[in-house]
């Protein structure tokens, strides 16, 4: 199958799903621009890879940096929104600042980037906006009120945006993974099971992103839910 070479922005590209996605896309010959709040964490070295440092908790800086990126990469025609983090606990365990930070990084920053890019992207012959959601966008769970809220918000946003963009060349897709074996769980009190069938791998999500990008421009993949074959949660001692 012939793969159309694209210029793709990947947020959160320094680790986890974002890093795996950036590497997978580079292997397919695409040009990739990665973002992270700390450029020292980038460990990708490739002639078609560039990076930009953006702190998504600093919303006022996003439009300016994204506009600069547009000028530097005028062929940009796809975005993979994979930046985000998890924090879990009962609602009263969250400070007001922690609530605000999670909603900004996991949701509002994605909206700011989209709002900045979308006028120019609508003029492209083909464009994909791919958002990495979560199984937490499908069902609220105990001790997940804020994280679920951020992912529910993202899901609602993509559904509405997809309808708004239905007469343009922009295809809006959402991927909702279950538990993925990444550093996401390093700061949490739980993690997926140790067996291969008890967690997704970041590369699974990267391949799903590639599948969406390679779909015909005449069809849209609205939403994909991915889960490990056997869901197991291990609580750390």
DRENDO-1510 file (C-alpha; in Angstrom, 1 decimal, always signed):
<recs>
REC; n; res; u; v; w
REC; 1; UNK; +0.0; +0.0; +0.0 .
REC; 2; UNK; +1.4; +3.4; -0.9 .
REC; 3; UNK; +1.7; +5.7; +2.1 .
REC; 4; UNK; +1.2; +9.4; +1.5 .
REC; 5; UNK; +4.0; +11.3; +3.3 .
REC; 6; UNK; +2.6; +13.8; +5.8 .
REC; 7; UNK; +3.9; +16.5; +8.1 .
REC; 8; UNK; +2.6; +15.6; +11.5 .
REC; 9; UNK; +2.6; +17.4; +14.9 .
REC; 10; UNK; +2.7; +15.0; +17.9 .
REC; 11; UNK; +2.2; +16.5; +21.3 .
REC; 12; UNK; +3.7; +14.8; +24.3 .
REC; 13; UNK; +6.3; +13.2; +22.1 .
REC; 14; UNK; +9.1; +12.8; +24.7 .
REC; 15; UNK; +7.6; +9.7; +26.3 .
REC; 16; UNK; +4.9; +7.0; +26.3 .
REC; 17; UNK; +2.3; +7.0; +23.5 .
REC; 18; UNK; +3.6; +10.2; +22.0 .
REC; 19; UNK; +7.1; +8.9; +21.7 .
REC; 20; UNK; +6.1; +5.6; +20.3 .
REC; 21; UNK; +3.8; +7.4; +17.8 .
REC; 22; UNK; +6.5; +9.8; +16.7 .
REC; 23; UNK; +9.0; +6.9; +16.1 .
REC; 24; UNK; +6.4; +4.8; +14.2 .
REC; 25; UNK; +5.5; +7.7; +11.9 .
REC; 26; UNK; +9.2; +8.5; +11.2 .
REC; 27; UNK; +9.7; +4.8; +10.3 .
REC; 28; UNK; +7.0; +5.3; +7.7 .
REC; 29; UNK; +8.7; +8.3; +6.1 .
REC; 30; UNK; +6.6; +11.1; +7.6 .
REC; 31; UNK; +8.0; +14.4; +8.8 .
REC; 32; UNK; +7.3; +14.7; +12.5 .
REC; 33; UNK; +7.3; +17.7; +14.9 .
REC; 34; UNK; +7.3; +16.7; +18.5 .
REC; 35; UNK; +6.3; +18.8; +21.5 .
REC; 36; UNK; +7.2; +18.5; +25.2 .
REC; 37; UNK; +7.4; +20.8; +28.1 .
REC; 38; UNK; +11.1; +19.8; +28.6 .
REC; 39; UNK; +13.2; +19.5; +25.5 .
REC; 40; UNK; +16.0; +17.7; +27.4 .
REC; 41; UNK; +13.7; +14.6; +27.6 .
REC; 42; UNK; +13.7; +14.1; +23.8 .
REC; 43; UNK; +15.6; +11.0; +22.9 .
REC; 44; UNK; +14.6; +10.8; +19.2 .
REC; 45; UNK; +17.3; +11.5; +16.7 .
REC; 46; UNK; +16.1; +11.5; +13.1 .
REC; 47; UNK; +16.6; +13.8; +10.1 .
REC; 48; UNK; +12.9; +14.2; +9.7 .
REC; 49; UNK; +12.2; +15.0; +13.3 .
REC; 50; UNK; +12.1; +18.4; +14.9 .
REC; 51; UNK; +10.9; +19.5; +18.4 .
REC; 52; UNK; +9.4; +22.4; +20.1 .
REC; 53; UNK; +9.2; +23.0; +23.8 .
REC; 54; UNK; +5.7; +23.9; +25.0 .
REC; 55; UNK; +4.3; +23.8; +28.5 .
REC; 56; UNK; +0.6; +23.0; +28.1 .
REC; 57; UNK; -0.2; +24.3; +31.6 .
REC; 58; UNK; +0.8; +27.8; +30.3 .
REC; 59; UNK; -2.2; +28.4; +28.1 .
REC; 60; UNK; -1.3; +32.0; +27.2 .
REC; 61; UNK; +1.9; +30.9; +25.4 .
REC; 62; UNK; +0.2; +28.3; +23.2 .
REC; 63; UNK; -1.2; +30.4; +20.4 .
REC; 64; UNK; +2.0; +32.2; +19.8 .
REC; 65; UNK; +4.2; +29.1; +19.8 .
REC; 66; UNK; +1.7; +27.2; +17.5 .
REC; 67; UNK; +1.6; +30.1; +15.1 .
REC; 68; UNK; +5.4; +30.1; +14.9 .
REC; 69; UNK; +5.3; +26.4; +14.3 .
REC; 70; UNK; +2.8; +26.9; +11.4 .
REC; 71; UNK; +5.2; +29.3; +9.8 .
REC; 72; UNK; +8.2; +26.9; +10.2 .
REC; 73; UNK; +6.2; +23.9; +8.9 .
REC; 74; UNK; +3.7; +25.2; +6.3 .
REC; 75; UNK; +3.1; +21.6; +5.0 .
REC; 76; UNK; +1.7; +20.6; +8.4 .
REC; 77; UNK; -1.5; +18.5; +7.7 .
REC; 78; UNK; -2.0; +16.3; +10.7 .
REC; 79; UNK; -1.9; +16.5; +14.5 .
REC; 80; UNK; -1.8; +13.7; +17.1 .
REC; 81; UNK; -2.8; +15.0; +20.5 .
REC; 82; UNK; -1.2; +12.7; +23.0 .
REC; 83; UNK; +0.0; +15.0; +25.8 .
REC; 84; UNK; -1.5; +14.4; +29.2 .
REC; 85; UNK; -1.1; +12.9; +32.6 .
REC; 86; UNK; -3.1; +11.0; +35.3 .
REC; 87; UNK; -3.8; +11.8; +38.9 .
REC; 88; UNK; -6.4; +9.9; +40.9 .
REC; 89; UNK; -8.1; +10.2; +44.2 .
REC; 90; UNK; -11.4; +11.3; +45.8 .
REC; 91; UNK; -12.5; +14.8; +44.9 .
REC; 92; UNK; -11.6; +16.3; +48.2 .
REC; 93; UNK; -8.0; +15.1; +47.9 .
REC; 94; UNK; -7.5; +17.5; +44.9 .
REC; 95; UNK; -6.5; +21.1; +45.5 .
REC; 96; UNK; -8.2; +23.7; +43.4 .
REC; 97; UNK; -4.9; +24.2; +41.6 .
REC; 98; UNK; -4.6; +20.5; +40.8 .
REC; 99; UNK; -8.1; +20.4; +39.3 .
REC; 100; UNK; -7.3; +23.4; +37.1 .
REC; 101; UNK; -3.9; +22.0; +36.0 .
REC; 102; UNK; -5.4; +18.6; +34.9 .
REC; 103; UNK; -8.2; +20.2; +32.9 .
REC; 104; UNK; -5.7; +22.6; +31.2 .
REC; 105; UNK; -3.2; +19.9; +30.2 .
REC; 106; UNK; -5.6; +17.1; +29.4 .
REC; 107; UNK; -8.3; +19.2; +27.7 .
REC; 108; UNK; -8.1; +22.9; +27.3 .
REC; 109; UNK; -4.6; +23.0; +25.8 .
REC; 110; UNK; -5.8; +20.6; +23.1 .
REC; 111; UNK; -8.6; +23.1; +22.3 .
REC; 112; UNK; -6.2; +26.0; +22.2 .
REC; 113; UNK; -3.9; +24.2; +19.7 .
REC; 114; UNK; -6.9; +23.1; +17.6 .
REC; 115; UNK; -8.3; +26.7; +17.6 .
REC; 116; UNK; -5.0; +28.1; +16.5 .
REC; 117; UNK; -4.4; +25.6; +13.7 .
REC; 118; UNK; -7.8; +25.0; +12.3 .
REC; 119; UNK; -8.3; +28.0; +10.0 .
REC; 120; UNK; -5.2; +27.1; +8.0 .
REC; 121; UNK; -5.8; +23.3; +8.2 .
REC; 122; UNK; -9.2; +23.7; +6.6 .
REC; 123; UNK; -7.5; +24.9; +3.4 .
REC; 124; UNK; -5.5; +21.6; +3.1 .
REC; 125; UNK; -6.6; +18.9; +0.7 .
REC; 126; UNK; -6.4; +16.4; +3.5 .
REC; 127; UNK; -6.0; +16.8; +7.2 .
REC; 128; UNK; -6.3; +14.6; +10.3 .
REC; 129; UNK; -6.8; +15.6; +13.9 .
REC; 130; UNK; -6.3; +12.5; +16.1 .
REC; 131; UNK; -6.9; +12.8; +19.8 .
REC; 132; UNK; -5.7; +10.3; +22.4 .
REC; 133; UNK; -8.5; +9.9; +24.8 .
REC; 134; UNK; -9.0; +7.1; +27.4 .
REC; 135; UNK; -11.3; +4.4; +28.5 .
REC; 136; UNK; -12.0; +7.0; +31.3 .
REC; 137; UNK; -13.9; +8.9; +28.7 .
REC; 138; UNK; -16.5; +6.1; +28.4 .
REC; 139; UNK; -17.4; +5.5; +32.1 .
REC; 140; UNK; -16.8; +7.5; +35.3 .
REC; 141; UNK; -15.0; +5.5; +38.0 .
REC; 142; UNK; -14.3; +6.0; +41.7 .
REC; 143; UNK; -11.3; +8.2; +42.5 .
REC; 144; UNK; -11.3; +9.2; +38.8 .
REC; 145; UNK; -13.6; +12.2; +38.9 .
REC; 146; UNK; -11.2; +14.8; +37.6 .
REC; 147; UNK; -9.3; +12.6; +35.2 .
REC; 148; UNK; -12.6; +11.2; +33.8 .
REC; 149; UNK; -14.0; +14.8; +33.5 .
REC; 150; UNK; -10.9; +15.8; +31.4 .
REC; 151; UNK; -11.4; +12.9; +29.1 .
REC; 152; UNK; -15.2; +13.1; +28.9 .
REC; 153; UNK; -14.7; +16.8; +27.9 .
REC; 154; UNK; -12.2; +15.8; +25.2 .
REC; 155; UNK; -14.6; +13.2; +23.8 .
REC; 156; UNK; -17.5; +15.7; +23.7 .
REC; 157; UNK; -15.2; +18.2; +22.0 .
REC; 158; UNK; -14.1; +15.8; +19.3 .
REC; 159; UNK; -17.7; +14.8; +18.6 .
REC; 160; UNK; -18.8; +18.4; +18.2 .
REC; 161; UNK; -15.7; +19.3; +16.2 .
REC; 162; UNK; -16.2; +16.4; +13.8 .
REC; 163; UNK; -19.6; +17.7; +13.0 .
REC; 164; UNK; -18.4; +21.2; +12.6 .
REC; 165; UNK; -15.7; +20.0; +10.2 .
REC; 166; UNK; -17.9; +17.7; +8.2 .
REC; 167; UNK; -17.9; +19.9; +5.1 .
REC; 168; UNK; -14.1; +20.5; +5.2 .
REC; 169; UNK; -11.1; +18.3; +4.5 .
REC; 170; UNK; -10.5; +17.8; +8.3 .
REC; 171; UNK; -11.1; +14.4; +9.7 .
REC; 172; UNK; -11.5; +14.2; +13.5 .
REC; 173; UNK; -10.8; +10.9; +15.2 .
REC; 174; UNK; -10.6; +9.8; +18.9 .
REC; 175; UNK; -8.7; +6.8; +20.2 .
REC; 176; UNK; -9.7; +5.6; +23.7 .
REC; 177; UNK; -7.0; +3.2; +25.0 .
REC; 178; UNK; -7.4; +1.1; +28.1 .
REC; 179; UNK; -4.4; +0.6; +30.4 .
REC; 180; UNK; -1.1; +1.1; +28.5 .
REC; 181; UNK; +2.3; -0.1; +29.7 .
REC; 182; UNK; +4.1; +3.3; +29.9 .
REC; 183; UNK; +5.6; +5.7; +32.5 .
REC; 184; UNK; +2.1; +7.1; +32.9 .
REC; 185; UNK; +1.8; +4.8; +36.0 .
REC; 186; UNK; +5.2; +5.7; +37.6 .
REC; 187; UNK; +3.6; +8.3; +39.9 .
REC; 188; UNK; +0.4; +6.4; +40.5 .
REC; 189; UNK; -0.5; +3.9; +43.2 .
REC; 190; UNK; -1.6; +1.2; +40.7 .
REC; 191; UNK; -0.5; -0.3; +37.3 .
REC; 192; UNK; -1.6; -2.8; +34.8 .
REC; 193; UNK; -0.8; -6.5; +35.3 .
REC; 194; UNK; +2.5; -8.0; +34.4 .
REC; 195; UNK; +1.4; -10.5; +31.8 .
REC; 196; UNK; +1.5; -9.4; +28.1 .
REC; 197; UNK; -2.3; -9.8; +27.7 .
REC; 198; UNK; -2.9; -7.5; +30.7 .
REC; 199; UNK; -1.8; -4.2; +29.2 .
REC; 200; UNK; -1.6; -2.5; +25.9 .
REC; 201; UNK; +1.8; -1.3; +24.6 .
REC; 202; UNK; +2.4; +2.2; +23.4 .
REC; 203; UNK; +3.2; +0.7; +19.9 .
REC; 204; UNK; -0.4; -0.6; +19.8 .
REC; 205; UNK; -1.7; +3.0; +19.9 .
REC; 206; UNK; +1.0; +4.2; +17.4 .
REC; 207; UNK; -0.2; +1.6; +14.9 .
REC; 208; UNK; -3.8; +2.7; +15.4 .
REC; 209; UNK; -2.8; +6.3; +14.7 .
REC; 210; UNK; -1.1; +5.1; +11.5 .
REC; 211; UNK; -4.2; +3.1; +10.5 .
REC; 212; UNK; -6.3; +6.3; +10.8 .
REC; 213; UNK; -3.8; +8.4; +8.8 .
REC; 214; UNK; -3.8; +5.8; +6.0 .
REC; 215; UNK; -7.5; +5.6; +5.7 .
REC; 216; UNK; -9.1; +6.9; +2.5 .
REC; 217; UNK; -9.8; +10.6; +2.6 .
REC; 218; UNK; -13.4; +9.7; +1.7 .
REC; 219; UNK; -14.0; +7.9; +5.0 .
REC; 220; UNK; -13.7; +9.1; +8.6 .
REC; 221; UNK; -12.9; +6.9; +11.6 .
REC; 222; UNK; -14.9; +8.6; +14.4 .
REC; 223; UNK; -13.7; +6.7; +17.4 .
REC; 224; UNK; -11.7; +3.6; +18.3 .
REC; 225; UNK; -11.7; +1.8; +21.7 .
REC; 226; UNK; -8.7; -0.4; +22.5 .
REC; 227; UNK; -8.3; -2.7; +25.5 .
REC; 228; UNK; -5.9; -5.4; +26.7 .
REC; 229; UNK; -7.3; -8.9; +26.2 .
REC; 230; UNK; -7.4; -9.3; +30.0 .
REC; 231; UNK; -7.8; -6.3; +32.2 .
REC; 232; UNK; -5.9; -6.6; +35.5 .
REC; 233; UNK; -5.0; -3.8; +38.0 .
REC; 234; UNK; -2.1; -4.3; +40.4 .
REC; 235; UNK; -1.9; -2.0; +43.4 .
REC; 236; UNK; +1.6; -1.0; +44.5 .
REC; 237; UNK; +2.7; -1.7; +48.0 .
</recs>
